[in-house]
Amino acid sequence: MNSTPTPRRRRRVARPVLLGAGGVAIVAALGMVAVTGADFTDRGQFNYRVAAEGSPSPTTPPATGNGVPSQNFSNRHSLARSKNVLYGWGGGVTTGTGAGSQSLLPVVMPSGTTFTEIAAGPSHNLAIDQNGDIWGWGNGLQGALGPAGNTAVSTPIKITATSTKYRKVAAGGYVNLGNGSVNTGTSFAIDTNGNLWSWGSWNGGMSTAWTVLGDGNRASRSTPRQITTGIDFVDVAAGWEKNAAVTRDGYVYTWGSNHYASLALSDTYSTSAVPTPTRSPYLKNIVKVAFGGRTAYAIDGEGFAWVWGNKSPTLGASTLGGASATDCKWSSSSEQTTASAAVCVPARVPRGSNPPYTDISAGESNVYVLDAAGAVWSWGGNRFGNTGDGTLGTIANRDTLVPTKAIFPAGIKVEAVVAAYFGGVAVDTTGGVWTWGRVGMTGTNLLGDGRNTWGDQDGQLTPKKVK
């Protein structure tokens, strides 16, 4: 199968243009471009934004080569690309640098290989090379790294080398950040025909046995298996016990655990698991989905953010990010308490005078959105300075309920942002890497700024340039 898919039906969406390094035009997730089968680097894990018509193939990144991959909310390591060099820092083998580091080190790249899509999970990472093959590194829990089995791999290894070629990957699972006693790894990919594939752990990590691989089976596996046919998926997101995939025409399919109504499938709360991808009746014209702990988010084609799921105190109780949210209904008294703490029907977050949002990423307790002018906004928990706005608060008193702007130095425009564990990582249009929020935990420096000691409550309150 060729790595470049046959162009398909086109639809036009509004997409503002950002300028990258050297004045290179970078089309954000929202511009006047024709969407074809060859454009989906623009919503890739590195947030590559390239024009559809006359663009390179999906496996060719733009000239800037800057970005950060989407991350599962419980990451203890980070990855970022600056000026076409991929860097890793944080916890052990998951960095891909050969060893853990308190500062940014280059990932050890296979000779002659370029990664064009990358996803970071809590314990493993996935990548797609210029030929459409999948690579991985980190901990191969329950087969998440394919044939490598349950071993730890400190530098990238090839997972697939077949006639099937891929254009998207997502890495998930769950790691207990307290003592590491619960460790799983799940892997997802989309091939060049839009079909969804999965492998790794079948239950995602909790003691309750939810089937998360999308095939309905209770069996972990190290071999990628196709789980959908005839649906043209363009993006996939892996969360804690739940997952979602976005179709080319803007619909969202979800599956896995529906704890706290994070699957957006009904206005009535149900604890029932959803074993296979099922289309949400509420989510339309969506370009990206992101999962936090038990709360879910999306960006639509008009540049608005949407939120649903758990109404934790860190997300503003009944006003998630300032959105007017309606409690779930319930069908039995045993579900009433949880239903009252959840939002089943996605609610749109007011944007005010902010430019359209072009990207979204969720952390353990807060969420980041990137706007079309290159600014980062956040709402939710601020225990370690997660919001990056110079303030510090606890769940009890200072968590922000509406979007607040992260404070970068004057003139800095952000090209990509991602939520790490209680903090954020961003790459600007010149390739500068910035981090903020929680400094470290369990011997791991989450900021990548080289420091070796920190207090349990230390936080970086505004973005700090680390590369």
C-alpha positions as CSV (number, residue, x, y, z in Angstrom):
1,M,0.0,0.0,0.0
2,N,1.3,3.5,-0.9
3,S,2.0,5.9,2.0
4,T,0.2,8.7,0.2
5,P,-3.6,8.1,0.3
6,T,-5.9,8.9,-2.6
7,P,-7.4,12.3,-2.3
8,R,-11.0,12.2,-1.1
9,R,-14.0,14.5,-1.0
10,R,-13.1,18.0,0.0
11,R,-14.8,20.3,2.5
12,R,-13.8,23.8,3.4
13,V,-13.2,25.0,7.0
14,A,-12.1,28.3,8.3
15,R,-8.4,28.2,9.3
16,P,-6.3,31.3,10.3
17,V,-2.7,31.3,9.4
18,L,0.2,31.6,11.8
19,L,3.8,32.4,10.8
20,G,6.5,30.1,11.9
21,A,10.3,30.6,11.9
22,G,11.5,32.5,8.9
23,G,8.0,33.7,8.1
24,V,6.9,30.2,7.0
25,A,3.1,30.1,6.8
26,I,1.7,27.5,9.2
27,V,-2.0,26.8,8.7
28,A,-3.6,26.3,12.1
29,A,-6.4,23.8,12.8
30,L,-8.9,26.3,11.6
31,G,-8.1,28.1,7.8
32,M,-9.6,28.4,4.5
33,V,-8.1,25.2,3.0
34,A,-9.5,22.3,1.1
35,V,-9.3,19.1,3.2
36,T,-8.1,16.2,1.2
37,G,-6.7,12.8,2.0
38,A,-3.2,14.3,2.1
39,D,-3.6,17.1,4.6
40,F,-3.7,15.6,8.0
41,T,-0.2,16.5,9.1
42,D,-1.9,19.8,10.2
43,R,-3.5,18.1,13.2
44,G,-0.7,15.6,13.8
45,Q,0.8,14.9,17.2
46,F,3.3,17.6,16.6
47,N,0.6,20.0,15.6
48,Y,2.1,20.4,12.1
49,R,0.1,22.9,10.1
50,V,0.5,22.7,6.4
51,A,-1.8,23.7,3.5
52,A,-3.7,20.8,2.0
53,E,-3.5,21.8,-1.7
54,G,0.0,21.2,-3.0
55,S,1.3,20.2,0.4
56,P,3.8,17.5,1.1
57,S,2.5,14.0,1.8
58,P,1.3,13.2,5.4
59,T,4.7,11.8,6.2
60,T,6.6,15.0,5.5
61,P,6.8,17.7,8.2
62,P,7.0,21.4,7.4
63,A,10.3,23.3,7.4
64,T,10.0,24.6,10.9
65,G,10.1,21.2,12.5
66,N,8.9,22.5,15.9
67,G,6.3,21.0,18.2
68,V,5.3,18.8,21.1
69,P,3.4,15.5,20.9
70,S,0.0,14.9,22.5
71,Q,0.5,13.4,25.9
72,N,-1.5,11.2,28.2
73,F,-2.4,13.2,31.3
74,S,-0.2,11.2,33.7
75,N,3.1,11.6,31.9
76,R,6.3,11.7,34.0
77,H,8.4,12.5,31.0
78,S,8.2,14.9,28.1
79,L,9.2,15.2,24.4
80,A,9.6,18.3,22.2
81,R,10.9,19.0,18.8
82,S,13.0,22.1,18.2
83,K,14.5,22.9,14.8
84,N,14.0,19.4,13.6
85,V,15.7,17.8,16.7
86,L,13.6,15.6,19.0
87,Y,14.4,16.0,22.7
88,G,13.3,14.0,25.7
89,W,13.6,14.6,29.5
90,G,12.2,13.2,32.7
91,G,11.7,9.6,33.6
92,G,14.2,6.9,32.6
93,V,13.8,4.9,29.4
94,T,10.7,6.7,28.3
95,T,12.7,9.7,27.1
96,G,14.2,7.8,24.3
97,T,17.6,9.3,25.1
98,G,19.1,6.1,26.4
99,A,18.7,7.2,30.0
100,G,16.7,9.6,32.2
101,S,17.8,13.2,32.3
102,Q,17.1,16.4,34.4
103,S,17.5,18.4,31.2
104,L,16.7,18.1,27.5
105,L,18.7,15.5,25.6
106,P,18.3,14.4,21.9
107,V,16.3,11.2,21.4
108,V,18.5,8.5,19.8
109,M,17.1,8.4,16.3
110,P,17.5,5.3,14.1
111,S,19.8,5.9,11.2
112,G,18.1,7.3,8.1
113,T,14.8,7.7,9.9
114,T,12.6,10.8,10.3
115,F,9.6,10.7,12.7
116,T,6.7,12.7,11.3
117,E,4.1,11.8,14.0
118,I,4.7,11.1,17.7
119,A,2.5,10.4,20.7
120,A,3.7,10.2,24.3
121,G,2.0,8.0,26.8
122,P,2.6,7.6,30.5
123,S,5.0,4.8,30.1
124,H,5.7,4.5,26.3
125,N,5.9,6.5,23.2
126,L,4.9,5.8,19.6
127,A,6.1,7.4,16.3
128,I,5.5,7.1,12.6
129,D,8.4,7.4,10.2
130,Q,8.7,8.8,6.7
131,N,7.7,5.4,5.2
132,G,4.5,5.1,7.3
133,D,5.9,2.5,9.7
134,I,5.4,2.6,13.5
135,W,8.2,2.8,16.1
136,G,8.0,2.8,19.9
137,W,10.1,3.1,23.0
138,G,9.7,3.1,26.8
139,N,8.0,0.3,28.7
140,G,6.3,-2.4,26.6
141,L,3.6,-3.0,29.1
142,Q,1.1,-5.8,28.0
143,G,2.4,-5.6,24.4
144,A,2.2,-1.8,23.9
145,L,5.5,-1.9,22.0
146,G,4.5,-4.8,19.9
147,P,6.9,-7.7,19.5
148,A,9.3,-6.3,22.2
149,G,6.9,-7.7,24.8
150,N,6.8,-6.5,28.3
151,T,10.3,-5.2,28.2
152,A,11.8,-1.7,28.7
153,V,13.3,-0.2,25.5
154,S,15.5,2.9,26.0
155,T,15.6,4.0,22.3
156,P,13.1,3.6,19.4
157,I,12.5,0.2,17.9
158,K,10.3,-0.6,14.9
159,I,6.8,-2.1,15.7
160,T,5.4,-2.5,12.2
161,A,7.1,-3.0,8.8
162,T,4.2,-4.3,6.6
163,S,2.3,-3.2,3.5
164,T,-0.1,-1.3,5.8
165,K,1.0,2.2,6.3
166,Y,-0.1,4.6,9.0
167,R,-0.6,8.4,9.5
168,K,-1.6,8.8,13.2
169,V,-0.7,7.2,16.6
170,A,-1.8,7.6,20.2
171,A,-0.3,6.2,23.3
172,G,-2.2,5.7,26.6
173,G,-2.7,3.5,29.6
174,Y,-2.3,4.4,33.3
175,V,0.6,4.7,35.7
176,N,-0.1,5.1,39.4
177,L,2.1,8.2,40.1
178,G,2.2,7.5,43.8
179,N,3.9,4.1,43.9
180,G,3.9,2.7,40.3
181,S,1.8,-0.3,41.3
182,V,-0.7,0.1,38.5
183,N,1.1,0.1,35.1
184,T,-0.5,-0.5,31.7
185,G,0.1,0.6,28.1
186,T,-2.3,0.9,25.2
187,S,-1.5,1.8,21.6
188,F,-3.7,3.1,18.7
189,A,-3.0,4.0,15.1
190,I,-4.8,5.1,12.0
191,D,-3.8,3.8,8.7
192,T,-3.7,5.7,5.4
193,N,-7.2,4.6,4.6
194,G,-8.6,5.9,7.8
195,N,-9.0,2.6,9.6
196,L,-8.4,2.4,13.3
197,W,-5.9,-0.2,14.8
198,S,-5.0,-1.1,18.4
199,W,-2.7,-3.2,20.6
200,G,-1.4,-3.4,24.2
201,S,-3.3,-3.7,27.4
202,W,-7.0,-4.5,27.2
203,N,-8.1,-2.9,30.5
204,G,-6.2,0.3,30.6
205,G,-5.1,0.1,34.3
206,M,-8.0,0.3,36.8
207,S,-9.2,-2.6,38.9
208,T,-12.5,-2.5,37.1
209,A,-12.2,-4.5,33.9
210,W,-13.1,-2.1,31.1
211,T,-12.3,-3.2,27.6
212,V,-10.3,-0.4,26.0
213,L,-8.8,-1.7,22.8
214,G,-12.0,-1.2,20.8
215,D,-12.4,-4.8,19.8
216,G,-14.5,-5.9,22.8
217,N,-12.0,-8.6,23.8
218,R,-10.5,-9.1,27.2
219,A,-7.0,-10.0,26.0
220,S,-3.9,-8.0,25.8
221,R,-1.9,-8.4,22.6
222,S,1.4,-7.3,21.1
223,T,0.2,-7.4,17.4
224,P,-1.7,-4.4,15.9
225,R,-5.2,-5.4,15.0
226,Q,-7.6,-3.4,12.8
227,I,-10.8,-2.6,14.7
228,T,-12.8,-0.5,12.3
229,T,-13.6,-0.6,8.6
230,G,-15.3,2.0,6.4
231,I,-15.0,5.0,8.8
232,D,-12.5,7.6,7.7
233,F,-10.7,8.5,11.0
234,V,-8.1,11.3,11.0
235,D,-7.2,11.6,14.7
236,V,-7.2,9.5,17.8
237,A,-6.8,10.3,21.5
238,A,-6.0,7.8,24.3
239,G,-7.2,8.6,27.9
240,W,-7.5,6.9,31.2
241,E,-9.7,3.9,30.5
242,K,-11.4,5.7,27.6
243,N,-10.5,6.7,24.1
244,A,-11.9,8.7,21.2
245,A,-11.3,9.1,17.4
246,V,-12.3,11.9,15.1
247,T,-13.6,11.4,11.6
248,R,-12.8,13.4,8.6
249,D,-16.2,15.0,8.6
250,G,-16.0,16.1,12.3
251,Y,-17.8,13.3,14.2
252,V,-16.4,11.7,17.3
253,Y,-16.4,8.0,18.2
254,T,-15.7,7.0,21.8
255,W,-15.2,3.7,23.7
256,G,-14.1,2.2,27.0
257,S,-15.1,3.3,30.5
258,N,-18.0,5.8,30.8
259,H,-17.0,6.7,34.4
260,Y,-18.2,10.3,35.0
261,A,-19.8,10.3,31.6
262,S,-16.6,11.0,29.7
263,L,-17.8,9.2,26.5
264,A,-20.5,11.8,25.7
265,L,-23.0,9.2,24.4
266,S,-26.2,9.9,26.3
267,D,-27.7,12.6,28.6
268,T,-28.4,9.9,31.2
269,Y,-25.5,8.6,33.2
270,S,-24.6,4.9,32.9
271,T,-21.7,2.9,34.4
272,S,-21.8,0.5,31.5
273,A,-18.6,0.1,29.4
274,V,-18.7,0.7,25.7
275,P,-16.5,-2.0,24.1
276,T,-16.3,-0.7,20.5
277,P,-16.1,2.8,18.9
278,T,-19.6,4.4,19.1
279,R,-20.5,7.8,17.6
280,S,-21.4,10.6,20.0
281,P,-24.7,12.2,19.1
282,Y,-23.5,15.6,20.5
283,L,-20.1,16.2,19.0
284,K,-20.0,17.6,15.5
285,N,-17.6,19.6,13.4
286,I,-14.8,18.6,15.9
287,V,-11.1,18.7,14.9
288,K,-9.5,17.4,18.1
289,V,-10.4,15.6,21.4
290,A,-8.3,15.5,24.6
291,F,-8.7,13.6,27.9
292,G,-7.7,14.8,31.3
293,G,-8.1,12.6,34.4
294,R,-11.9,12.0,34.2
295,T,-12.8,15.1,32.1
296,A,-12.9,15.3,28.3
297,Y,-12.4,18.3,26.0
298,A,-12.7,19.1,22.3
299,I,-12.0,21.9,19.8
300,D,-14.5,22.5,17.0
301,G,-14.1,23.9,13.5
302,E,-15.1,27.4,14.7
303,G,-12.3,27.6,17.3
304,F,-14.4,26.9,20.4
305,A,-13.5,24.5,23.2
306,W,-16.1,22.0,24.6
307,V,-16.0,20.2,27.9
308,W,-17.8,17.3,29.5
309,G,-17.3,14.5,32.1
310,N,-16.2,14.9,35.7
311,K,-17.1,18.2,37.5
312,S,-14.1,18.1,39.9
313,P,-13.4,21.2,42.0
314,T,-10.3,21.8,39.9
315,L,-12.6,22.4,36.9
316,G,-15.0,24.8,38.5
317,A,-17.9,22.5,39.7
318,S,-20.9,23.4,37.6
319,T,-19.1,25.9,35.4
320,L,-16.4,24.0,33.6
321,G,-14.1,26.6,32.2
322,G,-16.9,29.1,32.4
323,A,-19.3,26.9,30.4
324,S,-22.9,26.6,31.4
325,A,-23.1,22.8,32.0
326,T,-26.1,20.6,32.7
327,D,-25.9,17.8,35.1
328,C,-26.4,14.2,33.9
329,K,-29.8,12.5,34.3
330,W,-29.8,9.1,36.0
331,S,-31.8,6.0,35.6
332,S,-31.3,4.4,39.0
333,S,-30.8,5.8,42.5
334,S,-27.4,4.0,42.8
335,E,-26.1,6.3,40.0
336,Q,-27.6,9.6,41.3
337,T,-24.5,10.7,43.2
338,T,-22.0,10.2,40.4
339,A,-24.5,11.6,37.8
340,S,-24.8,14.8,39.8
341,A,-21.0,15.2,39.7
342,A,-20.8,14.8,35.9
343,V,-21.7,16.6,32.7
344,C,-23.1,14.1,30.1
345,V,-23.8,16.6,27.3
346,P,-20.7,18.6,26.1
347,A,-20.9,22.3,27.0
348,R,-19.2,25.0,24.9
349,V,-16.7,27.2,26.8
350,P,-17.2,30.9,26.2
351,R,-14.3,32.4,24.3
352,G,-15.0,36.1,24.9
353,S,-12.7,38.3,22.7
354,N,-10.0,35.6,22.5
355,P,-9.0,34.6,19.0
356,P,-10.2,31.1,17.8
357,Y,-8.6,28.2,19.6
358,T,-6.6,26.0,17.4
359,D,-5.3,23.2,19.7
360,I,-6.1,21.7,23.1
361,S,-4.4,19.4,25.6
362,A,-5.5,18.2,29.0
363,G,-3.5,17.5,32.1
364,E,-4.3,15.9,35.5
365,S,-6.3,18.9,36.7
366,N,-6.3,21.5,34.1
367,V,-6.4,22.1,30.3
368,Y,-4.5,24.3,27.8
369,V,-5.7,25.8,24.6
370,L,-3.6,27.5,21.9
371,D,-5.2,30.4,20.1
372,A,-4.7,31.6,16.5
373,A,-2.4,34.5,17.6
374,G,0.0,32.1,19.4
375,A,-1.1,32.6,23.0
376,V,-1.8,29.9,25.5
377,W,-4.9,29.9,27.7
378,S,-5.7,27.6,30.6
379,W,-8.3,26.8,33.2
380,G,-8.6,24.4,36.1
381,G,-6.1,23.4,38.8
382,N,-3.3,25.8,39.8
383,R,-1.7,24.0,42.7
384,F,1.8,24.3,41.2
385,G,1.3,27.3,39.0
386,N,-0.2,25.0,36.3
387,T,-1.9,27.9,34.5
388,G,1.4,29.8,33.9
389,D,-0.2,33.1,34.6
390,G,2.1,34.0,37.6
391,T,-0.4,32.9,40.3
392,L,-0.4,30.0,42.6
393,G,-3.4,28.4,44.2
394,T,-4.9,25.3,45.7
395,I,-8.1,23.5,44.9
396,A,-9.7,25.3,47.9
397,N,-9.1,28.9,46.9
398,R,-7.2,29.9,43.8
399,D,-8.1,27.5,41.0
400,T,-9.2,29.4,37.9
401,L,-12.7,28.7,36.6
402,V,-12.4,30.6,33.2
403,P,-9.5,30.7,30.7
404,T,-6.5,32.7,31.9
405,K,-3.5,33.7,29.7
406,A,-0.1,32.2,30.3
407,I,2.6,34.9,30.7
408,F,5.3,34.5,28.0
409,P,7.9,37.3,27.3
410,A,6.8,39.9,24.9
411,G,7.0,38.9,21.2
412,I,6.9,35.1,21.9
413,K,4.3,33.2,19.8
414,V,3.6,29.6,20.7
415,E,3.4,27.1,17.9
416,A,2.4,24.0,20.0
417,V,1.4,23.4,23.6
418,V,0.8,20.2,25.6
419,A,-0.2,19.4,29.2
420,A,2.3,17.5,31.3
421,Y,1.6,16.3,34.8
422,F,0.5,19.4,36.7
423,G,2.1,21.7,34.2
424,G,2.7,22.6,30.6
425,V,5.3,22.3,27.7
426,A,5.3,24.7,24.8
427,V,7.4,25.3,21.7
428,D,7.5,28.8,20.1
429,T,7.7,29.7,16.5
430,T,11.5,30.0,16.7
431,G,12.0,26.6,18.2
432,G,12.3,27.7,21.9
433,V,11.1,25.1,24.4
434,W,9.2,26.4,27.5
435,T,8.0,24.6,30.6
436,W,6.1,25.6,33.7
437,G,4.1,24.1,36.6
438,R,5.3,21.3,38.9
439,V,9.1,21.1,39.1
440,G,9.5,17.4,40.0
441,M,8.3,14.3,41.6
442,T,9.7,10.8,42.5
443,G,13.2,11.8,41.4
444,T,12.1,13.2,38.1
445,N,12.6,16.8,36.9
446,L,9.4,17.5,35.1
447,L,10.6,20.9,33.8
448,G,13.8,19.8,32.1
449,D,15.7,22.8,33.5
450,G,18.6,20.8,34.9
451,R,17.9,21.1,38.6
452,N,18.5,18.1,40.8
453,T,16.6,19.0,44.0
454,W,13.2,20.5,44.6
455,G,10.6,20.7,47.3
456,D,7.4,18.7,47.2
457,Q,5.3,21.8,46.5
458,D,7.8,23.7,44.2
459,G,6.2,25.2,41.1
460,Q,7.3,27.3,38.1
461,L,4.6,30.0,38.0
462,T,5.3,31.4,34.5
463,P,6.8,29.6,31.4
464,K,10.6,29.2,31.6
465,K,12.8,28.7,28.5
466,V,14.7,25.4,28.8
467,K,16.0,25.1,25.2
